[in-house]
Amino acid sequence: MRITRQAPFRNKMNYIRIFNEMVDILPKIISQRRAIAQAELKTSSTDTIAAIENKRVPKGDVFEFARVAGLFAIKKTSDVIPDCHPLPIEYANIRFEIKGLSVFIEVEVATMYKTGVEVEAMHGAAIVALTLYDMLKPIDKKIEICQIKLIEKKGGKSDYHDLLNRQIKTAVLVCSDSVFAKKKEDKAGLAIIAQLTKSEMDHQFYAILPDEIVEIQACVQKLVHEKYDLIILTGGTGLSPRDVTPEAIQPLLDKEIPGIMEAARAYGQQRIPYAMLSRGVAGFIQETLVITLPGSTKGALESMQALFPYIKHIFKVAEGIRHD
């Protein structure tokens, strides 16, 4: 018998994609997430409702059975819905309310994670409703599940998109001897600009500077004088002798905000251990917020992902102060 090897399904010249990738949640931050879903089960008679209330359904206590099924469903959502990420369920609550001939099911789920729990809440509501349906159909042939819907969702970046009454005037400064000398192409600055645009910030100025304290300070002071709201510098925050961006900015700060760079470093530290070596600083020079980010494209992008859109809240607070 001769055994022949079949050609591989995938090769460099001919690739057919069968499976979709799961959504990449690595860039997201861990935050408190909460969702509430609702389902409605409609019965056809008051006798069915009476049997539920008096616990006279032949198959048992429908609410207790359905609650257990719902808890299992919430925790097993990623096992049956392929694109759902496995996540820790920190809290779950299943509530029932009878109105007329309908049983309303409300499922609340919460977690501390990178992605939301709305599908878990709706999956729980669906299975609770199906369990009730299964237990009640022997005594009510006309029972039906009317709807399953999301009532409330909280958590994630969508909760932190502060709506401002004006455009935030921003500038991006690239501090790099090699980029200034045109020996290297700037990518970090352009990545920052792309993130500013994504966060609906008004980018108006972009410049490349050498790693010189005097030149960095002069440019920043000029932009502060021109009433820029936000200045982001990238580069010069490391440990080499020519990394002088913190030394240039620190003396100019009227009010330092350590938490900004602590958040950026903590976010980066989860992805690469060298993030702890960044010496970036942040704070206000008069009414201009100045932030110094790493010079690597990856480091700058991760810092932007850590800080935006949350940093916009600073300007929301400033608006309130001006109006008081």
C-alpha positions, 0 to 999 in steps of 0.5 A, spaced: 500 500 500 502 506 498 501 512 502 501 519 499 501 525 503 495 530 502 497 538 500 497 542 506 490 546 507 494 553 507 500 555 504 503 562 502 500 562 495 493 560 497 490 561 504 482 561 505 480 564 512 475 559 515 475 562 522 474 569 525 479 571 530 476 573 537 476 581 538 483 583 541 482 586 548 489 586 550 490 594 549 484 595 554 484 596 561 481 593 567 475 596 570 468 595 573 463 592 568 456 591 570 450 589 565 442 588 566 438 584 562 431 583 562 427 577 559 419 576 559 415 570 559 408 570 558 403 565 560 396 564 558 392 564 564 391 566 572 392 559 573 399 558 571 401 564 575 397 561 581 401 555 580 408 559 580 406 563 586 403 557 590 409 553 588 404 547 585 408 546 579 409 539 578 416 539 576 418 543 582 419 550 584 420 554 578 424 560 580 429 556 584 430 551 578 431 557 573 435 561 578 440 556 578 440 555 571 441 562 570 447 562 574 450 556 570 449 560 564 452 566 566 458 563 568 458 558 562 457 564 556 464 563 553 463 556 552 457 556 548 458 563 544 464 563 540 467 570 540 465 571 548 472 572 552 472 567 558 472 572 564 471 572 572 464 573 574 464 577 581 457 578 582 450 575 579 443 577 581 437 574 578 430 577 580 423 575 578 417 580 578 410 578 576 405 583 572 399 580 570 400 574 566 407 575 565 413 573 569 419 579 568 426 576 569 432 581 570 439 578 570 445 583 573 452 581 572 458 585 574 466 584 573 472 587 574 475 585 567 477 588 560 471 587 557 463 588 558 458 582 561 452 584 557 452 578 553 453 574 560 447 578 562 443 576 556 445 569 556 443 568 563 436 571 562 435 567 556 436 561 560 432 563 565 426 564 561 427 557 557 428 554 564 421 557 566 418 555 559 420 548 560 418 547 567 411 550 565 409 548 558 406 541 561 401 546 565 400 551 560 401 550 552 400 557 550 406 560 554 411 564 550 418 568 551 416 575 548 423 578 549 430 578 551 433 585 551 439 589 555 437 594 560 443 597 562 450 597 561 456 600 565 464 600 564 469 601 559 471 607 555 464 609 553 463 611 560 469 616 560 468 620 553 467 627 556 463 631 552 467 638 552 464 645 550 470 647 546 475 643 542 482 642 546 488 645 542 493 640 542 501 640 540 505 634 539 513 635 540 518 629 538 524 629 542 529 625 538 536 627 535 536 622 530 529 624 528 531 631 528 537 629 523 533 625 519 537 619 520 530 616 523 523 616 521 518 619 526 513 614 528 511 615 535 509 622 534 504 620 528 501 614 532 500 620 538 496 624 533 492 618 530 490 617 537 488 624 539 484 624 532 481 618 535 479 621 541 476 627 538 482 632 540 484 638 535 491 637 533 494 643 531 501 643 531 507 638 530 514 639 531 521 635 531 526 637 536 533 635 538 534 632 545 536 639 548 533 642 554 534 649 552 530 648 545 525 643 548 523 649 553 523 654 548 518 651 544 514 648 550 513 656 553 512 658 546 506 653 545 504 655 553 504 663 551 499 661 545 494 658 549 495 650 547 491 646 552 495 640 551 502 639 549 504 631 548 512 630 548 515 623 546 522 621 547 527 623 551 524 619 557 529 614 558 536 613 561 541 615 556 545 621 557 541 625 551 534 623 554 533 630 557 525 631 556 524 630 564 529 635 566 527 640 561 519 640 563 520 638 570 522 645 572 517 649 568 511 645 571 506 649 576 502 643 578 505 636 577 500 630 576 504 624 578 498 620 577 498 621 570 505 617 569 503 612 574 497 610 570 501 610 564 507 606 567 502 601 570 499 600 564 505 599 560 508 594 566 503 589 564 505 588 557 513 589 558 517 590 564 522 595 562 516 600 562 518 602 569 524 605 566 520 611 563 522 617 567 516 621 564 513 627 568 506 630 567 502 637 570 500 644 568 504 649 566 499 655 567 493 652 564 496 648 559 497 640 561 504 637 559 505 630 558 511 626 556 511 620 553 516 614 551 520 615 544 518 608 542 512 607 538 509 602 542 511 605 548 507 612 546 501 608 543 500 604 549 501 610 554 496 614 549 491 607 550 492 608 558 490 615 558 485 617 553 479 618 553 480 619 561 485 625 560 479 629 557 476 629 564 481 634 566 478 639 561 471 638 563 473 639 571 477 646 568 470 648 564 466 647 571 471 651 575 471 657 569 463 657 570 463 657 577 
